[in-house]
């Protein structure tokens, strides 16, 4: 039994010596542990402050982007509304052209006036739907050339007095564009 008693006492001494060493180590390193805890708390606070600062900056940047996008959207809507207004004016002018052709060339079949009008409208649509600037300008020049030709034909018709004359240059231009396109 003494062996068991001695063994229990030595285990208890060992246990107490480990606890004493742990207590001594914690006492010896208490300042360092306090510094580490303080540094950890400060780091957490600094991180939270930095996060808050970045959050505020991001919210500000988002607000600026929203304002910029709202302004751009408003400008885009204004431009689109103006484009629609311009397009309607073009269409009204083309309708006037059709009426003028039908009036000036009363001897022509109605289908010819509609064909001239349709061609002008197609040129307008090509111009309107063009994606890049160069293509848009090319279509605009085609529309201007066509409208000028229609006007010249009408002038010659009025000046010539031949009431059976056809708008030949206009019809040739339509025919040639049919071959090109």
Backbone as JSON, one array per atom type, in Angstrom:
{
  "sequence": "XXXXXXXXXXXXXXXXXXXXXXXXXXXXXXXXXXXXXXXXXXXXXXXXXXXXXXXXXXXXXXXXXXXXXXXXXXXXXXXXXXXXXXXXXXXXXXXXXXXXXXXXXXXXXXXXXXXXXXXXXXXXXXXXXXXXXXXXXXXXXXXXXXXXXXXXXXXXXXXXXXXXXXXXXXXXXXXXXXXXX",
  "N": [[0.79, -1.18, 0.0], [1.95, 1.21, 0.68], [3.41, 1.64, -1.53], [1.49, 2.34, -3.41], [0.49, 4.58, -2.19], [2.74, 6.24, -2.19], [3.06, 6.48, -4.89], [0.69, 7.87, -5.64], [1.12, 10.21, -4.23], [3.42, 11.15, -5.53], [2.37, 11.57, -8.1], [0.53, 13.55, -7.48], [2.3, 15.53, -6.61], [3.67, 15.96, -8.97], [1.59, 16.91, -10.55], [0.96, 19.27, -9.11], [3.39, 20.59, -9.4], [3.45, 21.05, -12.16], [1.26, 22.72, -12.37], [2.21, 24.82, -10.79], [4.39, 25.65, -12.34], [3.02, 26.49, -14.61], [1.53, 28.58, -13.5], [3.63, 30.24, -12.7], [4.73, 30.78, -15.22], [2.57, 32.14, -16.42], [2.42, 34.34, -14.7], [4.93, 35.47, -15.12], [4.67, 36.15, -17.79], [2.55, 37.81, -17.89], [2.39, 40.6, -18.41], [3.08, 40.65, -21.12], [0.98, 39.14, -22.18], [-1.18, 40.81, -21.56], [-0.46, 42.99, -23.13], [-0.67, 41.76, -25.67], [-3.43, 41.13, -25.71], [-4.47, 43.71, -25.54], [-3.39, 44.78, -27.9], [-4.72, 43.14, -29.72], [-7.4, 43.87, -29.26], [-7.22, 46.59, -29.96], [-6.48, 46.27, -32.64], [-8.79, 45.01, -33.63], [-10.61, 47.14, -33.2], [-9.46, 49.11, -34.85], [-9.67, 47.83, -37.3], [-12.46, 47.64, -37.49], [-13.05, 50.37, -37.56], [-11.74, 51.1, -39.93], [-13.14, 49.52, -41.71], [-15.66, 50.68, -41.43], [-15.08, 53.23, -42.38], [-14.4, 52.62, -45.05], [-16.84, 51.6, -45.86], [-18.47, 53.86, -45.71], [-17.17, 55.39, -47.67], [-17.61, 53.77, -49.93], [-20.42, 53.86, -50.03], [-20.7, 56.56, -50.6], [-19.41, 56.66, -53.11], [-21.13, 54.99, -54.55], [-23.46, 56.51, -54.42], [-22.63, 58.73, -55.93], [-22.22, 57.47, -58.42], [-24.84, 56.64, -58.93], [-26.1, 59.14, -59.16], [-24.71, 60.15, -61.38], [-25.41, 58.2, -63.3], [-28.19, 58.55, -63.31], [-28.32, 61.15, -64.33], [-27.15, 60.73, -66.86], [-29.01, 58.93, -67.91], [-31.27, 60.54, -67.97], [-30.44, 62.47, -69.82], [-30.12, 60.78, -72.02], [-32.75, 59.9, -72.41], [-33.91, 62.36, -73.07], [-32.53, 62.9, -75.46], [-33.45, 60.71, -76.96], [-36.19, 61.26, -77.04], [-36.09, 63.63, -78.51], [-35.0, 62.6, -80.85], [-37.11, 60.95, -81.67], [-39.03, 62.89, -82.13], [-37.76, 64.28, -84.23], [-37.66, 62.2, -86.12], [-40.38, 61.77, -86.59], [-40.94, 64.22, -87.8], [-39.38, 63.96, -90.12], [-40.8, 61.84, -91.31], [-43.26, 63.09, -91.71], [-42.45, 65.02, -93.55], [-41.74, 63.33, -95.65], [-44.24, 62.25, -96.25], [-45.46, 64.56, -97.16], [-43.9, 64.92, -99.41], [-44.73, 62.7, -100.91], [-47.41, 63.43, -101.4], [-46.95, 65.72, -102.88], [-45.64, 64.68, -105.14], [-47.68, 63.07, -106.18], [-49.5, 65.08, -106.77], [-48.04, 66.75, -108.54], [-47.26, 64.98, -110.59], [-49.68, 63.96, -111.82], [-50.48, 62.25, -113.79], [-49.11, 59.94, -113.39], [-49.12, 56.51, -112.34], [-50.52, 55.68, -109.18], [-49.0, 53.93, -107.72], [-46.36, 54.47, -108.43], [-45.76, 56.9, -107.17], [-46.04, 55.99, -104.56], [-43.95, 54.16, -104.52], [-41.69, 55.81, -104.81], [-41.97, 57.29, -102.47], [-41.82, 55.18, -100.6], [-39.21, 54.29, -101.07], [-37.74, 56.54, -100.25], [-38.47, 56.53, -97.57], [-37.35, 54.11, -96.79], [-34.62, 54.69, -97.1], [-34.44, 56.65, -95.13], [-35.01, 55.08, -92.85], [-32.82, 53.3, -92.94], [-30.75, 55.12, -92.44], [-31.5, 55.95, -89.89], [-31.33, 53.64, -88.36], [-28.71, 52.91, -88.47], [-25.7, 51.75, -87.02], [-23.02, 52.67, -86.53], [-21.24, 55.82, -86.77], [-20.08, 56.53, -89.29], [-21.45, 54.87, -91.08], [-24.03, 55.81, -90.67], [-23.77, 58.44, -91.64], [-23.21, 57.89, -94.33], [-25.63, 56.77, -95.17], [-27.25, 58.96, -94.71], [-26.27, 60.75, -96.58], [-27.04, 59.4, -98.9], [-29.83, 59.62, -98.66], [-30.11, 62.41, -98.81], [-29.11, 62.83, -101.41], [-31.04, 61.43, -102.86], [-33.39, 62.85, -102.22], [-32.72, 65.33, -103.27], [-32.55, 64.67, -105.97], [-35.22, 63.96, -106.49], [-36.39, 66.46, -106.08], [-35.1, 67.95, -108.11], [-36.07, 66.62, -110.39], [-38.77, 67.28, -110.14], [-38.62, 70.07, -110.42], [-37.67, 70.26, -113.08], [-39.82, 69.12, -114.37], [-41.87, 70.97, -113.86], [-40.8, 73.23, -115.12], [-40.48, 72.37, -117.75], [-42.98, 71.75, -118.81], [-44.05, 69.6, -120.07], [-46.49, 67.45, -119.67], [-46.6, 64.74, -119.54], [-44.29, 63.67, -118.76], [-41.92, 61.64, -116.99], [-40.54, 61.18, -113.66], [-37.61, 60.7, -114.24], [-34.83, 60.63, -113.41], [-35.12, 60.15, -110.7], [-36.45, 57.68, -110.69], [-34.49, 56.15, -111.97], [-32.47, 56.29, -110.05], [-33.66, 54.87, -107.95], [-33.87, 52.4, -109.2], [-31.17, 51.8, -109.66], [-30.23, 51.68, -107.03], [-31.5, 49.43, -106.18], [-30.09, 47.5, -107.53], [-27.59, 47.77, -106.36], [-28.04, 47.23, -103.66]],
  "CA": [[0.0, 0.0, 0.0], [2.8, 2.37, 0.68], [3.81, 1.89, -2.91], [0.39, 3.06, -4.05], [0.43, 5.88, -1.55], [3.89, 7.0, -2.7], [2.8, 6.77, -6.3], [-0.34, 8.9, -5.68], [1.75, 11.44, -3.75], [4.3, 11.65, -6.58], [1.52, 12.1, -9.18], [-0.01, 14.81, -6.98], [3.4, 16.5, -6.62], [3.91, 16.28, -10.37], [0.46, 17.74, -10.96], [1.14, 20.59, -8.49], [4.57, 21.26, -9.97], [3.05, 21.53, -13.49], [0.4, 23.88, -12.12], [3.09, 25.91, -10.31], [5.15, 26.14, -13.5], [2.06, 27.21, -15.45], [1.23, 29.83, -12.8], [4.83, 31.08, -12.8], [4.85, 31.24, -16.62], [1.53, 33.16, -16.64], [2.81, 35.52, -13.95], [6.08, 36.06, -15.79], [4.28, 36.65, -19.11], [1.28, 38.53, -17.76], [2.48, 41.88, -19.14], [3.05, 40.37, -22.56], [-0.38, 38.71, -22.51], [-2.01, 42.01, -21.53], [-0.13, 43.75, -24.34], [-1.25, 41.06, -26.81], [-4.88, 41.32, -25.68], [-4.7, 45.12, -25.87], [-3.11, 44.93, -29.34], [-5.8, 42.46, -30.43], [-8.58, 44.73, -29.15], [-6.96, 47.78, -30.8], [-6.53, 45.85, -34.05], [-10.21, 44.84, -33.96], [-11.22, 48.48, -33.29], [-8.93, 49.75, -36.07], [-10.28, 47.14, -38.44], [-13.87, 48.07, -37.55], [-13.05, 51.77, -38.0], [-11.35, 51.1, -41.35], [-14.29, 48.97, -42.43], [-16.71, 51.71, -41.43], [-14.62, 54.29, -43.28], [-14.53, 52.12, -46.42], [-18.27, 51.49, -46.13], [-18.94, 55.22, -45.98], [-16.6, 55.77, -48.97], [-18.33, 53.01, -50.96], [-21.77, 54.42, -50.13], [-20.54, 57.83, -51.3], [-19.12, 56.35, -54.52], [-22.36, 54.47, -55.15], [-24.37, 57.66, -54.59], [-22.13, 59.5, -57.07], [-22.52, 56.71, -59.63], [-26.29, 56.72, -59.17], [-26.39, 60.48, -59.65], [-24.18, 60.22, -62.74], [-26.24, 57.36, -64.16], [-29.5, 59.21, -63.44], [-28.15, 62.28, -65.25], [-26.94, 60.19, -68.2], [-30.28, 58.37, -68.34], [-32.14, 61.67, -68.29], [-29.95, 63.02, -71.09], [-30.41, 59.8, -73.07], [-34.19, 59.97, -72.66], [-34.15, 63.62, -73.77], [-32.06, 62.69, -76.83], [-34.38, 59.77, -77.63], [-37.43, 61.99, -77.32], [-35.8, 64.54, -79.62], [-34.85, 61.75, -82.05], [-38.46, 60.54, -82.07], [-39.66, 64.09, -82.71], [-37.12, 64.48, -85.53], [-38.08, 61.12, -87.01], [-41.76, 62.07, -86.98], [-40.88, 65.33, -88.75], [-38.92, 63.38, -91.37], [-41.91, 61.09, -91.9], [-44.25, 64.07, -92.2], [-41.89, 65.6, -94.77], [-41.86, 62.32, -96.71], [-45.66, 62.2, -96.64], [-45.67, 65.76, -97.98], [-43.25, 64.62, -100.69], [-45.63, 61.79, -101.64], [-48.56, 64.22, -101.87], [-46.45, 66.62, -103.91], [-45.41, 63.87, -106.34], [-49.0, 62.69, -106.72], [-50.11, 66.29, -107.33], [-47.28, 67.22, -109.69], [-47.28, 63.96, -111.64], [-51.03, 63.38, -111.71], [-50.64, 61.22, -114.82], [-48.41, 58.72, -112.96], [-49.88, 55.59, -111.5], [-50.33, 55.95, -107.75], [-47.95, 53.03, -107.24], [-45.05, 55.1, -108.64], [-45.6, 57.86, -106.06], [-45.82, 55.18, -103.35], [-42.61, 53.56, -104.62], [-40.74, 56.88, -104.51], [-42.14, 57.55, -101.03], [-41.32, 54.01, -99.88], [-37.75, 54.3, -101.17], [-37.25, 57.61, -99.37], [-38.67, 56.06, -96.2], [-36.35, 53.07, -96.54], [-33.35, 55.39, -96.9], [-34.53, 57.26, -93.8], [-34.88, 54.01, -91.84], [-31.43, 52.85, -92.95], [-29.98, 56.15, -91.75], [-31.89, 55.98, -88.48], [-30.96, 52.4, -87.68], [-27.26, 52.66, -88.6], [-25.05, 51.61, -85.72], [-21.86, 53.55, -86.35], [-21.38, 57.18, -87.31], [-19.76, 56.55, -90.73], [-22.56, 54.24, -91.79], [-25.16, 56.75, -90.55], [-23.49, 59.55, -92.55], [-23.34, 57.38, -95.69], [-27.07, 56.67, -95.45], [-27.8, 60.32, -94.75], [-25.9, 61.31, -97.89], [-27.91, 58.75, -99.89], [-31.16, 60.23, -98.53], [-30.01, 63.78, -99.34], [-28.98, 62.72, -102.87], [-32.33, 61.0, -103.39], [-34.34, 63.95, -102.09], [-32.3, 66.35, -104.23], [-32.94, 64.18, -107.3], [-36.68, 64.1, -106.58], [-36.66, 67.9, -106.22], [-34.66, 68.36, -109.45], [-37.05, 66.09, -111.35], [-40.0, 68.08, -110.02], [-38.32, 71.38, -111.02], [-37.64, 70.09, -114.54], [-41.19, 68.83, -114.8], [-42.62, 72.23, -113.83], [-40.22, 74.14, -116.1], [-40.61, 71.81, -119.09], [-44.37, 71.86, -119.24], [-44.49, 68.32, -120.64], [-47.31, 66.86, -118.61], [-46.53, 63.27, -119.58], [-42.92, 63.33, -118.41], [-41.71, 60.85, -115.77], [-39.38, 61.58, -112.85], [-36.67, 59.68, -114.71], [-33.64, 60.52, -112.56], [-35.54, 59.54, -109.44], [-36.72, 56.26, -110.93], [-33.19, 55.52, -112.23], [-31.78, 56.18, -108.76], [-34.3, 53.74, -107.24], [-33.5, 51.17, -109.91], [-29.74, 51.54, -109.4], [-30.02, 51.27, -105.63], [-31.97, 48.05, -106.11], [-28.99, 46.65, -108.02], [-26.47, 47.88, -105.41], [-28.38, 46.69, -102.34]],
  "C": [[0.85, 1.26, 0.0], [3.26, 2.7, -0.75], [2.73, 2.71, -3.63], [0.29, 4.46, -3.48], [1.54, 6.76, -2.08], [3.64, 7.4, -4.17], [1.76, 7.87, -6.43], [0.26, 10.23, -5.25], [2.65, 11.99, -4.86], [3.5, 12.18, -7.77], [0.95, 13.44, -8.73], [1.06, 15.88, -7.0], [3.68, 16.94, -8.06], [2.81, 17.22, -10.88], [0.61, 19.16, -10.41], [2.34, 21.32, -9.08], [4.25, 21.8, -11.37], [2.18, 22.76, -13.33], [1.22, 25.07, -11.65], [3.87, 26.51, -11.48], [4.24, 26.97, -14.41], [1.74, 28.56, -14.84], [2.42, 30.78, -12.89], [4.98, 31.64, -14.22], [3.82, 32.35, -16.89], [1.88, 34.43, -15.9], [3.96, 36.23, -14.65], [5.68, 36.7, -17.12], [2.97, 37.44, -19.09], [1.29, 39.86, -18.52], [2.39, 41.67, -20.65], [1.65, 39.94, -22.99], [-1.34, 39.9, -22.52], [-1.74, 42.86, -22.77], [-0.75, 43.09, -25.59], [-2.77, 41.24, -26.87], [-5.23, 42.75, -26.08], [-4.47, 45.35, -27.37], [-4.22, 44.29, -30.17], [-7.07, 43.31, -30.42], [-8.42, 45.98, -30.01], [-7.04, 47.42, -32.29], [-7.98, 45.64, -34.48], [-10.9, 46.19, -34.12], [-10.75, 49.2, -34.55], [-9.54, 49.14, -37.32], [-11.73, 47.56, -38.6], [-13.96, 49.51, -38.04], [-12.72, 51.87, -39.49], [-12.5, 50.56, -42.2], [-15.42, 49.98, -42.52], [-16.35, 52.83, -42.4], [-14.78, 53.86, -44.74], [-16.0, 51.98, -46.81], [-18.84, 52.85, -46.48], [-18.44, 55.68, -47.36], [-17.34, 55.05, -50.11], [-19.75, 53.55, -51.13], [-21.73, 55.75, -50.88], [-20.3, 57.61, -52.79], [-20.36, 55.84, -55.24], [-23.36, 55.6, -55.39], [-23.94, 58.52, -55.78], [-22.45, 58.78, -58.39], [-24.01, 56.75, -59.96], [-26.66, 58.08, -59.75], [-25.93, 60.63, -61.11], [-25.05, 59.41, -63.7], [-27.62, 57.97, -64.37], [-29.42, 60.37, -64.43], [-27.98, 61.78, -66.69], [-28.24, 59.61, -68.75], [-31.24, 59.48, -68.75], [-31.74, 62.29, -69.64], [-30.28, 62.08, -72.25], [-31.9, 59.82, -73.42], [-34.54, 61.23, -73.44], [-33.73, 63.49, -75.24], [-33.0, 61.77, -77.6], [-35.68, 60.47, -77.97], [-37.24, 62.96, -78.48], [-35.65, 63.76, -80.92], [-36.22, 61.33, -82.57], [-39.17, 61.71, -82.73], [-39.09, 64.36, -84.11], [-37.58, 63.45, -86.54], [-39.52, 61.36, -87.5], [-41.81, 63.21, -87.99], [-40.38, 64.85, -90.11], [-40.06, 62.65, -92.08], [-42.98, 62.03, -92.45], [-43.76, 64.71, -93.5], [-41.99, 64.6, -95.93], [-43.3, 62.15, -97.16], [-46.01, 63.4, -97.51], [-45.07, 65.55, -99.37], [-44.16, 63.72, -101.54], [-46.82, 62.57, -102.2], [-48.13, 65.14, -103.02], [-46.22, 65.86, -105.22], [-46.74, 63.5, -106.98], [-49.69, 63.89, -107.36], [-49.39, 66.73, -108.6], [-47.36, 66.25, -110.86], [-48.63, 63.23, -111.59], [-51.25, 62.26, -112.72], [-49.97, 59.89, -114.41], [-49.35, 57.79, -112.21], [-49.54, 55.86, -110.02], [-49.19, 55.11, -107.18], [-46.56, 53.65, -107.41], [-44.77, 56.1, -107.51], [-45.33, 57.1, -104.76], [-44.42, 54.57, -103.36], [-41.54, 54.6, -104.28], [-40.78, 57.18, -103.0], [-41.54, 56.4, -100.21], [-39.78, 53.99, -99.9], [-37.14, 55.36, -100.25], [-37.36, 57.17, -97.91], [-37.66, 54.97, -95.84], [-34.97, 53.68, -96.31], [-33.32, 56.05, -95.52], [-34.34, 56.21, -92.71], [-33.45, 53.47, -91.78], [-30.54, 53.83, -92.21], [-30.25, 56.08, -90.25], [-31.37, 54.78, -87.7], [-29.47, 52.09, -87.76], [-26.61, 52.68, -87.23], [-23.88, 52.58, -85.54], [-22.03, 54.85, -87.14], [-21.13, 57.22, -88.82], [-20.91, 55.97, -91.56], [-23.78, 55.18, -91.79], [-24.97, 57.9, -91.55], [-23.64, 59.11, -94.01], [-24.83, 57.29, -96.08], [-27.72, 58.06, -95.53], [-27.48, 60.98, -96.1], [-26.75, 60.68, -99.0], [-29.31, 59.37, -99.85], [-31.14, 61.64, -99.11], [-29.93, 63.74, -100.87], [-30.33, 62.35, -103.49], [-33.33, 62.16, -103.36], [-34.0, 65.08, -103.07], [-32.72, 65.95, -105.65], [-34.44, 64.31, -107.5], [-37.04, 65.56, -106.81], [-36.27, 68.39, -107.63], [-35.64, 67.86, -110.52], [-38.33, 66.92, -111.33], [-39.8, 69.45, -110.65], [-38.34, 71.29, -112.54], [-39.04, 69.85, -115.09], [-42.0, 70.13, -114.88], [-42.11, 73.19, -114.9], [-40.48, 73.67, -117.53], [-42.04, 71.94, -119.63], [-44.89, 70.58, -119.88], [-45.2, 67.54, -119.55], [-47.3, 65.34, -118.6], [-45.14, 62.77, -119.18], [-42.87, 62.56, -117.08], [-40.55, 61.43, -114.95], [-38.24, 60.57, -113.08], [-35.45, 59.52, -113.81], [-33.97, 59.82, -111.24], [-35.75, 58.04, -109.61], [-35.42, 55.5, -111.23], [-32.41, 55.31, -110.93], [-32.35, 55.02, -107.94], [-33.87, 52.43, -107.88], [-32.06, 50.81, -109.62], [-29.49, 51.11, -107.96], [-30.52, 49.87, -105.4], [-30.91, 47.07, -106.56], [-27.83, 46.62, -107.02], [-26.77, 47.12, -104.12], [-28.77, 45.29, -102.46]]
}
